[in-house]
Amino acid sequence: MGSVNTTRRKKNCSQQLPVHTGTMMNRCGLLTLQREPVPLKSIEVELEVRDHVATVVSTLNYENKEDKPLEAVFVFPLPGDAAVCHFSAQIGQTQIVAEVKEKQEAREEYDDALSSGQQAFLLEESDESPDIFSLSVGSLPPGESASIRLEYVTELAVQADDGLRFCLPAVLNPRYQPQGSEGAGVQVTSVPASLVPYSLSFSARVSSPRPVSKVESNCSLDPLQYLNTDQTQATVKLAAGHKFDRDVELLIYYKDAHQPTAVVEAGQASAEPGSLMGDPVVMVSLYPEFPQSVMSSMASCGDFVLLMDRSGSMSNTRIRSAKDTLLLLLKSLPMGCYFNIYSFGSRYEHIFPKSVEYSQQTMEEALKKVEQMEADLGGTEILEPLKHIYSQPCIQNQPRQLFVFTDGEVGNTKEVIDLVKKNSGSHRCFSFGIGEGASSALINGMAKEGGGHAQFITGTDRMQPKVMQSLRFALQPAVVDISVTWDLPKEVSVTVLSPPITALFQGQRSLIYAQLTGQSSEAAEGCVTLKYSLAGHPSENQLHFSLRPAEDTGLTVHRLGARNLIRSLEMEERDRRGQQDGGVKEKVVQLSVQSGVSSSFTAFIAVNKDNSEVIQGPLVRRNIPTPCTFPILKSSGRHTMCASPVMYEETETVCASAVMYEEIETDGFPMMEEENQSRKSAVPEQPPRDPLLQLVSLQEASGCWLLDAALAAALGKTNEEVEKSKPEKASSEVWATILALIWLHGFKMDAKDEWELLAMKAASWLRAQNAPCVSECVDAGNVLLGCSVKKEALGL
């Protein structure tokens, strides 16, 4: 797709839409929503979840209501780790199943078919980002309908609360392409969510060996229907009228989710034995449980580098929430560590020239700067600040922990992930995708290659608990010396398809795919052992499993295994760029064709050879718009993935060069001055500060609170009441700190995830004081605040 509009379609250049008046920067001309019908009418999505693996079937229904033949081009998002494994078209009674071919060969076959008057269908992955696909439906004659079926499989990510997350990306915001970066960017045609001209229906069927306890969503769902009495199967549907203003997110909860499992899937009968598709493949999911003694010992060192997106699309609630999160993070850091905060847009800034030791003074200085942060740095250019961070020397005995907050609208995803991987030996990377349309390929890829953990914050999710969970992971001792060993019958050999495991976190799932070659008896067993070292203690988790293949899993596990291997090889190919190619690309193409799973070097192509009638007349190109969540106007040339300007029935054409407005850049999108003014006037008054954040903001870096009027106000008391109730022997800091802890436990238990680390810091400060009258203070504090919190609950 990066090159879809440049290197391809040379034969069709004369057949593109006429460019309307005004100089346009987009080669596709204008999309006129009301005057020119969009040939895509509806999308139907069926999701089947088995345990933690999902199969998704999307049907796209096209109809040409115009009087000339059309080519419809649709650029849309998919989950970044999806394995696309089937693509077919139904025209009348004819079904054409696409084949996987090398990308350039597929493009040429498509062009040749179109120029000789045949129908053809092409599906390809973007060269820049594996979570964007382009679907071209070529030569749809007047009055004809076509139904396109697209199928992919994907793993569901485990959330902080043990839910499994499935996301159907519906929003594709234009991606920011930095100046001078490789690739042409992806040409995305976008419209505001409210103007999407096609409908979406979505239904899901969930089955698991364990009961399904609930299914939640950020969209309106019809009630969950159980299909059997033990509640291991259920169905759920999206309520009618989806508005396309958000991705469709499902959270699926099972009882006893943390069971390690192994699924063996039989090979394909028609494939060659010894090949990936011909042999059985096993998928092992492990949940390492670490000893409590290790979990409670939080590290007191580390170099915490926080990288915050301040591009225009982070405005309003996103930047406010990000600032509150930075406050919590800064208060929760341990004494003795180092830290720095970077922020970026089309340029980047840092609070300190290099990481500084965490102290009251440096914390206060950083908080002052955080308070002034706005989403005012233009586009989303993440590569340069990352290069700068990685160029800084590491601090001895302070392992670098990088926290990246972004709405993920970047065009050079693969470059960013490759940079993180290149530096994976010197740091851990924790990533946070903020808002609708955040690139799953970028967020998951950075965390995976950086040995960290990824989180997504959408809709009304609070950012704080998710970020604090990642901070807990970062403060846990790093797991080292990870190895996986297999014990199998001597006639069976194993080929691991997944990249080596580089990071393990408490309660987080690790997946391993492996090909099993050779015959074994029905009753044979295998065993896989995960060994690692944690805080100097060697540990291991073992799982015994039957080698007998599971019933009717189709080829899901094979496809996921193939996708894992393809992604690893693609990365190896990028690492070798400029060196002698070791035939890696050929290997990827061969594996992709053999397994029927898409890759960045292949595409799905289908040509309707049954249709004897040659389609007459020049083809008219129609770009199918994708919903996006912020205003679309023509951008500066740097935003090569930008939308075409949109023309509405009621308004005049919006054209960058034809309208003389002052341009104010937000994320590479100029806004009209009048729109900017209305935004300024529409910015709500700052809401009163959340009482929890009010109290947290008063904590000292050491962990204690000071006894003053601000603390009394945060506790809802007068200064006099607080002073009068203080036990005589207690120092004012000890009294203030115990009051703050009682208030947190008494009134804010529902937000414990957010304040637990800073409360642990306060409790260890109190223990270090050896104060004589802690019990007396706890009793007096409970009376003053009207609580009944036990001393033990406070960690004292």
N, C-alpha and C positions, 0 to 999 in steps of 0.2 A: 503494500500500500504506500509505503514511503515513496515508492517510485511509480505507483499506479498511474498518476496523472502526468508523469513526465516521460518515462521510457516506453510506456505502453500506449496502445490506441493510436499509433501514428496513422494507421489506415483510416481511423475514424475521425480525424481532426476536423474535417470539413462538416462532420455531422453533428457537432456539438451545438448546444443552444446558442442563439444569437446573443451577443453581449449587449446589454441595454446601455443607454447613454451614460456618460460619466466614465472616467477611467476606473476599471475594476482590477483589483489585485488578484482575484480568484479566477482561475482559468475556466471554471464551469459556468460562468455567467450567473444570472439571477435565478433564484427559486421563487416563483410567485405562487403563494399557497392557495389563494382562492381561484386565480384565473387559470392555473394549469394544474389539473388534478394530479395528486400523488398516487402512483399505481399500487403502493402497498396499502391494503385495506385493513388487515388484522394480523395479530400475532397470538398464537395459542401456545402456552408452555405447560408441559406435563413433567413433573419432578417425581422421580422414584428414589426414596432414600432407603438404603439397607444398612443398618447400623451407622457407620460414619462415612459411607461412600454414596455419592449421589449420581444418578443418571438423569440427564435433562434432554427432553425432546422438544424442540421448538418448531412450530409450523408457521410459515409466513405465507399469507395468501395475497396474491397479486392479481389485479385486473386492469386491463388497458381499456379505458373508456374513451380514448381519443381516436381520431380518424387516421393516425399514422403509426407505424411500428415504433416501439420504444426500446431503449436500453435503460434499465433501472439500476442505480448504484447505491448501495446502502452500507455505510460505515458504522459499525456498532461495537459496543464493549462486550466482552465475555470475562469470566473469572480468569485471572492471570495463570492459574495452574490447570486450567481445563484441558482435557485431552479430547479434541474434536475427532470423532471416529466414524461419522456417517453424514452423507450429504446426498440428497436425491431431489428430483423434480417430478411432479405429476402434472401432465398437460392433457386434459381430456381423459382418455383411457390409457394413455401411454405413461409408464413410469421409467425414468432414466436414473440409474444409480451412478454417482460420480466415482471416478478413480483418483487415487493420489498420484501425482506426477511431479517431477522436478519443476520448480516454480516458473522459470523462464519458458520451459517447454509447454507448460499448461497455459501460460499467457498467450503464447504464439498460436496454440491450437484454438483458443477462444477467439482470438482476432481473425484467424483464417476462417473459422466457422461463420462468424458474423459477416465477413466481407463476401462470403459465397452464398449469403442469404439463408444460412441455417440458424437454428436456435441453439444457444449455448449458455452454460451456467458456470460461474467461477467463484470459488471461495478461497480467500488467502489471508494469512496472518500478516500483520504489519511487520515491516523490517525493523521498526524502532521499538515496538512494545508488544509483547506477546498477549496483551489483554485487549487488543483492538483487531477486528477482522473486517474485511471488505467483501461484500457479496454482490456480484454483477449478474443481472438477469438480462440476457441479450436477445434481441429480436422477439419481442412480444407483439404479435400482430394486433391490429385494431379489433376490439371486442373479445380478445382471448384472455382466459384466466390461467394462472399457473400457481401451483402450491409447492412450496419449497420446504423440505424437511431437513433439519439440522440436529445432530445428536452429539452430546459430549458427556464425559464422565469427569468427576472431580471429587477430591476428599473434602470433608467438612472440618473446619478448624475448631479446636476446643477453646471455649471462652473461660474467663476468670471464674464464672459461677458454674462451670462444668457443662454449660449448654453447648450444643454443636451448632455452628453458624453456617447457614447457606445464604449466599447473596446472589440474586439475579440482577446484574447491573442493567439499569434502564437508562441511567443518566450518563451522557458522554460530554463532559465539558471540554471545550477546546484546550489542547495541551500546549504549553509554552515551549517553544523551540529556541534555545539560546543562539545568539549570533555566532556564526562561524562553526556551529556544531555540525557533525556529519549527518547526512540524510536530508531528505527534502521535507520531512515532516509528513503527517497524515492529513489529507484534505477532508475535513469534517464539515458536513453541512448541519448546522444546529438551528433549532427554534426554541423559544421559551416553552417550558413544560406545558403551559395551558393551551398551546396551539398545535400540539402533536396531532396529525390528521389520521392516525390509525388507532385501533383499540388493542388492549392486552387482556387476555384471560389466562389465569394461572391456577393449576391445581397440583396438590402434592399427596403422595401416598408414602407412608412411613412404616417400615417394618424392622424389627430388631429382636434378638433372642431375649432381651430384657423389656419389661413394660415401658411404654411411652407415657411419661407422667404429664407432660404438657407441651404445647407448641405456641410460641409467642411470635409476634411480628410487629414491624414498624408501620404496617399497612393494615387496613380493616380486613379481617378474615371472617368467613362464615364459621360457625362453631365446629370444633374438632369432632369427628365421628369415629368411634371405635368400631373395628370390623370383627373383633372376637372378644370373648369374655376375659381372657387374661391380658387384654389391652396391649398386646405386642404388635398390633397392626392398627393403623388409623389413617383417615384421609382428612384433608383440609383444603379449602378453596379461598382464593382472593375474592373479597366482595366486589361486586360489579362497579365499574366507573373509576378504575385506577387513573390517577391524575398525572402520572409521569413526572411528578415533582421530586421523586426519590427512588432509590434502588429498592427492590423488594427483598427484604431481609427476613429470614425465618430463623428462630432459635428453637432447637429441638432438645428436650430434656428426657433422658432415660433414667430409670432407677438403677443404682449401682453402676454408674457409667465407667468407673475406672478399672474395668476388668481387662487384663491383657488377653489378646486373642490372636489366633492364627487361622487364616482362611487359605486352603489349597484349592486352586481352580484348575480343572483339566484343560489340556491343550486343545487346539482346534483340529478335528479329525482330518481335515483336508490339507493341513500344513505339514511341512516336513519335520519328522522327529529330529530332535537336536537343535531345531530353530526356536527362537523365542516364542512364536505363536504355536508351535507344535508341542512343546514341552509343558508340563504343569508349572504354574507360577504360584508362589506363596506370598501372602501379605501378612506381616507380623506387626501388631500394634502393642507397644509396651508403655506402661505408665510407671516410671521409677518412683518409688516412695522413699524419701530420705529419712534417716533417723531424726527424731525430735530434737535430740541434743545438738545436732549440727544446725538444724533449722533455726533454733533460738539464738545461735551465736552470729549476730550480724557483723559484717566486716566494718572496720572503722577506718578503712583506707579506700583509695580510688580517686581517679581524676574524672570528675563528672562534667562532660561537655554537652551542653544543652543547645540544640540548633532549632530555632523557631522560624517558621514561615511567616513573613510579614508582607506577602504579595497582596494585591488589591482584593483578590477573592476571599481573603481571610477576614474581611471587615465585619463590623458589628458584633454579633454574639460569639462568633468564632474567636476573635482576638480577645474579647473579655474573658471567655472561658480559659483561653490559653494563659492569660496573665494570672488568673486565680490559681491555675495549676502550677505555674512557676513559683508562686508564693508557697504553696504546700511543699513542693519539691525542695525549695531552698531551706525551709524550716526543718525538713526531715533529714537533711544530710548530716552525717556524723562528724563530730569534731575530729580534726586530724586529716580530713580528706582535702582534695583540691577541686576547684571548679572554674568554669567560665561559661558565659552565655553568648552565643552568636545569633544573629537574626539575618534573614536574607529575603531578597526580592530579585530585582534585576541587578542589584549590587548587594554586598553584605557588610555587616557591622559587627564589632565585638565589644563587650563591656570592658574587658581587660586585654592588654596586648598578648598576654599568655595566661595559662591557668594559674590561679592564686590559691594560697592556703585559706581554708574556710575559717572565718572568725567573725566576731560581732561586726567589726568594721567593714570587712569585705562583703558580708551578707547585706548589711544596710545599704552599702553603695550599689550593689546589684539590684536590690529591691526598688531603690529610687529610680534607676534606669528602666526597670521593667514597667513601673507605673506609667512611664511616659510613652511606652511602645504603642504604635498604631499600625494598622495595615496599610502602609503608605510607601512600600518600597518597589512598586511596579510588578514585574513578571516573576515567574517561579524558576529562578536559575540556581539550582542546588549544587551543581558540580563544582563551581569555583570555591564556595566556602568549605566544601568537603576536602578539596585538594589542600586548602590552606590548613585545615585542622590536622590532616594526616602529615603535613610537612613539619609540624611542631614536634620537637623531640619528646619522647615519652618520659615521664617522671619516675625515677627509680622507686620500686615498691608501691607504686600507685597505679594499679591497672586502669587503663582508659575505658570509660563507659560512655558511649555516645547515645544521646536521646534525640531523635529527629521527629519534629512535629510538622506535618505538611498536609495540605489538601491534595497533594500528589498530582497536580496538573502539569506534568513535565513531558516534554516530547522526546528526551534522550534517555529513556528508562534504562536501556541496556548498558549505556556508558556509565551511568550512576552505579548500577549494581556491580559492574565489573570493577569499578574503583573500590567499592566496599570490600569485595572479595580479595582484591590485591593486598588490602591492608588488614585482612581478617586476623593475621597473626598478632597484631599489636593492639586490638581493641575488641569490645563487644558492642553491637549496634542494636538498639531498641527503637522500633519505629511506630509511629502513630498516624493513621490515616484519618483525616478530619473532614467530615461532611459527605454529602452525596457525590458520587462520581469519583471519589479518591481512587487512584490507580492501584488495584490489588497487586498487579505485577510489581510495581515499585515498592509498596509497603512490605509485602511478604518477601520479596527478593532481597531487600536490604537486610531484614532481620535474619533471613536464612543464611545469607552469605556472611553476615557479621556475627553469627553465633549468638544472636539475641532473640527477642520475642516481638511479634507484631500485634498491634491492637487496632481496631477500627472504631471510630466514634461517629455515629450517625444520628440524625433526627434529634430526639430529646435526650439521648444518652448523656450522662455526666462524664466529662473527660477525667475528672480527678481520681475516681476509684481505679480506673484502668491504668492510669499512669503510676499510681502508687503501687499497684500489683507489680508492674514492671520494675519499679525501684526496689521492691523487696527481692525480686529475682536478681537484680544487679548487685544487691548487698549480700546475697547468699554466696558462700564460697564457690568459686568456679569448679565445675566438674572437669577433671582432666583424665588423660590416659584412657579414653573411651575405646573399647574394642568389642566386636561381635564375633562369637565363634559358633560354629554349627556342628552338631553331632547327628549324623545320618547313617542309615545302613550303607555298608561299604560299596554296594553297586550304584548308589545315588550320589551324583556330584552337584555342587551348588555354584551358581554364578550370581553374585549380588548385583542388582540393577540400580539400587539407590546410591546417591553419593554417601561417603562416610558421615556418620553422626558427629557433629562438631560441638553440639551444646545439649545439655540436659537440664531441665528445670523441674522442681518439685511438682508432681501431679500433672505434668504436661506430657502429651502423647508423643512418642517417637514411632515413625512408620518405617518399615524395611520391606523392600520387594526383592524377591530372589527367584531365579529360574532353577528348576530341579530337573536334572538330566539323568536318565537311566530308569530301569524298571525296578519296582519293589513290590513286596506282597501287600495284599489288601490291609493286613493288620499292622503294617509297619508304622513305627513312630519316629518322629524327629525331635530334636531339642535345639533351641537357640539360647545362647547365654550372652547377656549384656554385662560387660565388666567395666568398672570405672573407679576412679579414686576421688574421694570427696573430703576436703579438709584433712588430707593425709591418711584417711581410712579407706582401704580397698573395699569395694562393695560389688555385689552382683545380683542381677535379676535373671531368673531362668523361666523358660516356658516350654513345656512339652506339648507336642501337637500330633494329631494323626495325619499321615500322608495321604489318606483317602480323600479324593477331591470332593468338595461340597457340591450339593445338587444345584442345578439351574442358576448359577451366577452369571451365565453367558460368558463374555470375555472381558468383563469389567476390570478384573485384577490384572489381566495381561495388558490391557490398554493403559492402565495407570502405571504399570511397571515400565512399559515402552516409553510413555511420556517422561518418566523420571530419567531414563537413560538418554532420551533425545535431548532433554534440557541440559544434562551434564555434558554431552558431546558438543552441543551448540556453544556452551561456555568455553570448552576446551578450544574450539575452533576460533573463538574471539580472542582467547589468550595467545593463540599462535599467529594472529594477524601480522602479516609482514615477514613471518618466518617461512621456512619450508613447510608446505602443507602436508601433513601426514595422512592425507586421504580422509580426514575427519568429516568433511562435508559429504563426501560420497557415502560414508558410513551412515550419516544421518538420513540421507535421501533413501538409501537402501532399507534402513530400519523403518522409516516413515511409510514407505510404499508397502513393505511386508506386513506391518501391523495395522495399516489403514488409519494411523494417527497423524494429525497435522504437525508440521514443524515450520521453522522460519525459512527453510530452503525448499519447501514443497507447497503444492496447492491442490485443492479438489477441482476437477474439471469434468463436466458432463456435456455431451453434444447430442442433440436429438437427431439421430441418423435416420429415424423412421419417417420423418416428415419429408415427403417427396416434393411438396410445393416450396418453391424458392420465395422467400419473403421479399417483396418488391419495395423500392423507395428508400430514401435516406433514413437512417436511424436517428431518432431524437433522444437525447440523453436526459434522464430525470434523476436528480439526486434525492434520495429519501432522507428527510431530516431526522436527526436524533435529538431527544430533549436535552437541554442543558439548564443549569440553575441560576445563571446570572445574565445581565443584559448583553445582547449581541449586537455590536456595531462593528464596522470595519476596523481592523486593527492595524497597528503599525506593521511594517514588513517583517518584523522579527517573529510574529506569531504565525508561523507558516501553517499551523494546524487549524487556523482560525476558520470560523464559519463564513459561508457566503453571506452577504447582506440579505436581509429578508424583506420582501415587499408584501404588504398587506393590502387588502381590498380598500380599506377606509383611508389609508394614509399614502403619502407619496413615497417613492423609492428612497430608502435611506442609503446614501452613497457617500463614502468618506470624502471624496474629492469634490462632490457637488454641494455639500452643505458646509457653510462657513461658520462652524461653531468652534469655541475654544476647546482644545482637547485636553482632558485631564486623565492621565493614564491610570487604569486599574488593571494590573496583571496583563499588561500589553494591550488592553482594550481601552481606547479613548472613550470617554463619556461625553455626551453633549453637556455644555455648560448648564442648560436649564435642568437637565436630569440630575447633574451634580448638586445644583442648588436645592432641588427638591429632596435629594438624599440628605443634604446637610440639615435642612429644616426638619426632616423626618426622623433624624437621630434622636431617640428618646433621651430624656434626662437620665443621668446615671442612676440606676436603681439603688436603693439603700443597701449597704453592704450586708451580706449574709452574716448572721451572728457568729457562726462557726469561724468564718474567715476573719472576722473582727478579732476574735480571741486569738486565733493562730498568728495573726499579724503582730501581736504583742509579745510573742515568745522570743527569748534571747537565743543566740546561736548555741550557747552551752546547753540549752534545754530548759532553763528556769524561766519563771515570769517575775516581773518586778511589781511590788505593791504600790499602785498609784490609781489616780482617778480614772484613767482609761480602762484599767483592768476591772475596776468596780462597775463601770458603765457596761462593759461587755458581759459581766455576770448579772446585770440587771439590778445592781444594788448601788447605794450611795457610798461614797468614800468613807463616811463616818461609820456606817453599819459594818463595813469590812474591817476597819481598824479596830472597832470596839470588840468584835468577836475573836480577835487574834489571841490564842493562848500566850500567856506572859513569856514563857521561855523560848517560844518559837521565833526564829529570825524572820524578817518580813519576806525574804525571797522564798523560804521554805513554805511559809503560810500561803503566799500567793500561788506557788506552784501546785500545792495540794488542792487549793480551791479550783484552779483551772482543770486539774485532772478529774476532780469530783464532778464538775460541770459537764465535762466531755462524756463521762460514763453515765451521768444522770440524765442528760438531755439529748445527747447526740449519738446514741448507740447505733442508730440506723445508718450513720455515716462513718462507722468505725474504720472501714477500709481506708478512709481518707486521712484520719488522724492517728492511726495506730502507731506508726513509726515515730512521729514526733512525741507521742505520749511515752513510748519506750525510752526515748532520749531523756525526757523529763524524769522518769522513774530512776534511770541510772544516775542522773545528776543528784537526785534526792539521796540515793543510797550512798553516793560518794561523800555527802555532807555529814554522814553519821549523826543526823539530828536526833536529840534526845526525846522529842515529844511528838513523834509522827502520829501515834495512835490518838493522842489528844487533839491534834490538828484535824485528823480525819473526822472524829466525832463532832468537833465544833463546826467544821465545814459542812457536814451533813445537816446540822441544825440550821445554819445560816441559809443554805441553798434549798432546804426542804427536800433533801435526797436521803437515800439509805444505801450508800455505796460502801462495800466492804473494803478494808485496807488491802486484802489479798488481791482483789480485782484490779487495784491500781498498780499491781506489780511491785508492791512494797513488802 
